[in-house]
Amino acid sequence: MKQAEVKSQSRRDFFRKAGLGAGALGATAVTLAAGRGEAAEPVRSASAAGYRETDHVKKYYELAKF
């Protein structure tokens, strides 16, 4: 039986492939970032004035012993 020949990778090939991988990663990041727009401001109605202690919140506080 013959042993399988293992081709070692040269340092130059390693850095070439690493550079191509980094370039592809950068291009992907730029593409994904370009697709994002700024988030729209949430629409607040007059009834949404922030925190309100409703019945279910009071029940939670009671059960949690706050």
C-alpha positions as CSV (number, residue, x, y, z in Angstrom):
1,M,0.0,0.0,0.0
2,K,1.1,3.5,-0.8
3,Q,0.8,6.2,1.7
4,A,-1.3,9.1,0.5
5,E,0.8,12.1,-0.4
6,V,-0.1,15.1,1.7
7,K,0.5,18.3,-0.1
8,S,1.5,21.0,2.4
9,Q,0.3,24.5,1.9
10,S,2.9,27.1,1.5
11,R,2.9,30.3,3.6
12,R,2.4,32.4,0.5
13,D,-0.8,30.4,-0.4
14,F,-2.1,30.6,3.1
15,F,-1.8,34.4,3.2
16,R,-3.3,34.7,-0.3
17,K,-6.3,32.7,0.8
18,A,-6.6,34.6,4.1
19,G,-6.6,37.9,2.2
20,L,-9.3,36.7,-0.2
21,G,-11.4,35.5,2.8
22,A,-11.0,38.9,4.6
23,G,-11.9,40.7,1.4
24,A,-15.0,38.6,0.9
25,L,-16.0,39.2,4.6
26,G,-15.6,42.9,4.2
27,A,-17.6,43.0,1.0
28,T,-20.4,41.0,2.7
29,A,-20.4,43.4,5.7
30,V,-20.6,46.4,3.4
31,T,-23.5,44.8,1.5
32,L,-25.4,44.0,4.6
33,A,-24.8,47.5,6.1
34,A,-26.0,49.2,2.9
35,G,-29.3,47.3,3.1
36,R,-30.2,48.7,6.5
37,G,-32.0,52.0,6.7
38,E,-32.4,54.1,9.8
39,A,-35.1,52.9,12.2
40,A,-38.3,54.8,12.1
41,E,-39.4,56.6,15.2
42,P,-42.1,54.6,17.0
43,V,-45.5,56.2,16.7
44,R,-46.8,57.2,20.1
45,S,-50.5,57.8,20.6
46,A,-51.9,59.9,23.4
47,S,-52.9,56.8,25.4
48,A,-49.3,55.5,25.4
49,A,-47.9,57.7,28.1
50,G,-45.3,55.3,29.4
51,Y,-45.4,53.1,32.4
52,R,-48.8,52.4,33.9
53,E,-49.6,50.2,36.9
54,T,-52.5,48.2,35.6
55,D,-54.3,45.4,37.3
56,H,-52.1,42.6,35.9
57,V,-49.0,44.5,37.0
58,K,-50.4,44.9,40.5
59,K,-51.2,41.2,40.5
60,Y,-47.6,40.4,39.5
61,Y,-46.2,42.6,42.3
62,E,-48.5,41.0,44.8
63,L,-47.4,37.4,43.7
64,A,-43.7,38.4,43.5
65,K,-43.9,40.1,47.0
66,F,-42.6,43.4,45.8
